[in-house]
Amino acid sequence: MGISEKLWDTLTAVIKMDDKVERMAETMKNQQARIEDLTLRVVRLETALEIALANPLQRPSVKEIGND
């Protein structure tokens, strides 16, 4: 193998790695967005639960739920 072939193989390997790194970065970005979305949903659920538990008189009874 000549130097030019080694250089070409190295350059090809670097280009392939760059593509893989870019795809991985995009995947991580999408995953981070999903995590942030889920975090916001959990916060909303926790808030609703805390409000419901703080106002026990305003919660519907089992009879009221069954009549809907």
Phi and psi in degrees as GROMACS dihedral restraints (atoms count N, CA, C in turn):
[ dihedral_restraints ]
;  ai    aj    ak    al  type     phi  dphi    fc
    3     4     5     6     1   -86.1    20    10
    4     5     6     7     1   171.2    20    10
    6     7     8     9     1   -62.5    20    10
    7     8     9    10     1   -38.5    20    10
    9    10    11    12     1   -64.9    20    10
   10    11    12    13     1   -37.2    20    10
   12    13    14    15     1   -66.6    20    10
   13    14    15    16     1   -42.1    20    10
   15    16    17    18     1   -62.8    20    10
   16    17    18    19     1   -42.4    20    10
   18    19    20    21     1   -63.7    20    10
   19    20    21    22     1   -43.6    20    10
   21    22    23    24     1   -63.0    20    10
   22    23    24    25     1   -44.5    20    10
   24    25    26    27     1   -61.5    20    10
   25    26    27    28     1   -41.1    20    10
   27    28    29    30     1   -64.2    20    10
   28    29    30    31     1   -45.1    20    10
   30    31    32    33     1   -63.0    20    10
   31    32    33    34     1   -41.6    20    10
   33    34    35    36     1   -62.0    20    10
   34    35    36    37     1   -43.0    20    10
   36    37    38    39     1   -63.3    20    10
   37    38    39    40     1   -40.6    20    10
   39    40    41    42     1   -65.4    20    10
   40    41    42    43     1   -41.0    20    10
   42    43    44    45     1   -64.1    20    10
   43    44    45    46     1   -41.6    20    10
   45    46    47    48     1   -64.7    20    10
   46    47    48    49     1   -41.4    20    10
   48    49    50    51     1   -64.0    20    10
   49    50    51    52     1   -39.9    20    10
   51    52    53    54     1   -61.0    20    10
   52    53    54    55     1   -42.2    20    10
   54    55    56    57     1   -62.6    20    10
   55    56    57    58     1   -43.2    20    10
   57    58    59    60     1   -64.5    20    10
   58    59    60    61     1   -40.0    20    10
   60    61    62    63     1   -65.6    20    10
   61    62    63    64     1   -40.8    20    10
   63    64    65    66     1   -64.4    20    10
   64    65    66    67     1   -41.8    20    10
   66    67    68    69     1   -64.8    20    10
   67    68    69    70     1   -40.3    20    10
   69    70    71    72     1   -65.5    20    10
   70    71    72    73     1   -40.0    20    10
   72    73    74    75     1   -62.7    20    10
   73    74    75    76     1   -40.4    20    10
   75    76    77    78     1   -65.9    20    10
   76    77    78    79     1   -41.6    20    10
   78    79    80    81     1   -62.4    20    10
   79    80    81    82     1   -43.8    20    10
   81    82    83    84     1   -64.3    20    10
   82    83    84    85     1   -38.1    20    10
   84    85    86    87     1   -62.6    20    10
   85    86    87    88     1   -44.7    20    10
   87    88    89    90     1   -64.5    20    10
   88    89    90    91     1   -41.3    20    10
   90    91    92    93     1   -63.4    20    10
   91    92    93    94     1   -41.0    20    10
   93    94    95    96     1   -62.7    20    10
   94    95    96    97     1   -40.0    20    10
   96    97    98    99     1   -64.0    20    10
   97    98    99   100     1   -40.5    20    10
   99   100   101   102     1   -65.6    20    10
  100   101   102   103     1   -40.4    20    10
  102   103   104   105     1   -62.5    20    10
  103   104   105   106     1   -44.2    20    10
  105   106   107   108     1   -63.9    20    10
  106   107   108   109     1   -39.5    20    10
  108   109   110   111     1   -63.1    20    10
  109   110   111   112     1   -45.2    20    10
  111   112   113   114     1   -64.6    20    10
  112   113   114   115     1   -37.0    20    10
  114   115   116   117     1   -62.1    20    10
  115   116   117   118     1   -43.7    20    10
  117   118   119   120     1   -63.5    20    10
  118   119   120   121     1   -39.1    20    10
  120   121   122   123     1   -64.7    20    10
  121   122   123   124     1   -40.7    20    10
  123   124   125   126     1   -64.6    20    10
  124   125   126   127     1   -41.3    20    10
  126   127   128   129     1   -61.0    20    10
  127   128   129   130     1   -42.6    20    10
  129   130   131   132     1   -64.0    20    10
  130   131   132   133     1   -41.4    20    10
  132   133   134   135     1   -64.6    20    10
  133   134   135   136     1   -42.3    20    10
  135   136   137   138     1   -62.1    20    10
  136   137   138   139     1   -42.0    20    10
  138   139   140   141     1   -62.6    20    10
  139   140   141   142     1   -45.9    20    10
  141   142   143   144     1   -61.6    20    10
  142   143   144   145     1   -41.2    20    10
  144   145   146   147     1   -65.1    20    10
  145   146   147   148     1   -44.6    20    10
  147   148   149   150     1   -62.3    20    10
  148   149   150   151     1   -39.6    20    10
  150   151   152   153     1   -65.1    20    10
  151   152   153   154     1   -44.0    20    10
  153   154   155   156     1   -64.1    20    10
  154   155   156   157     1   -39.9    20    10
  156   157   158   159     1   -73.7    20    10
  157   158   159   160     1   -26.4    20    10
  159   160   161   162     1   -77.2    20    10
  160   161   162   163     1   -20.8    20    10
  162   163   164   165     1  -119.8    20    10
  163   164   165   166     1    71.3    20    10
  165   166   167   168     1   -66.1    20    10
  166   167   168   169     1   -25.0    20    10
  168   169   170   171     1   -74.8    20    10
  169   170   171   172     1   -21.4    20    10
  171   172   173   174     1   -91.4    20    10
  172   173   174   175     1    -5.9    20    10
  174   175   176   177     1   -75.1    20    10
  175   176   177   178     1   138.8    20    10
  177   178   179   180     1   -71.2    20    10
  178   179   180   181     1   149.2    20    10
  180   181   182   183     1   -79.4    20    10
  181   182   183   184     1   171.7    20    10
  183   184   185   186     1   -64.3    20    10
  184   185   186   187     1   -36.5    20    10
  186   187   188   189     1   -63.9    20    10
  187   188   189   190     1   -41.8    20    10
  189   190   191   192     1   -66.0    20    10
  190   191   192   193     1   -37.0    20    10
  192   193   194   195     1   -68.5    20    10
  193   194   195   196     1   -39.7    20    10
  195   196   197   198     1   -68.2    20    10
  196   197   198   199     1   -21.9    20    10
  198   199   200   201     1   -86.3    20    10
  199   200   201   202     1    -5.8    20    10
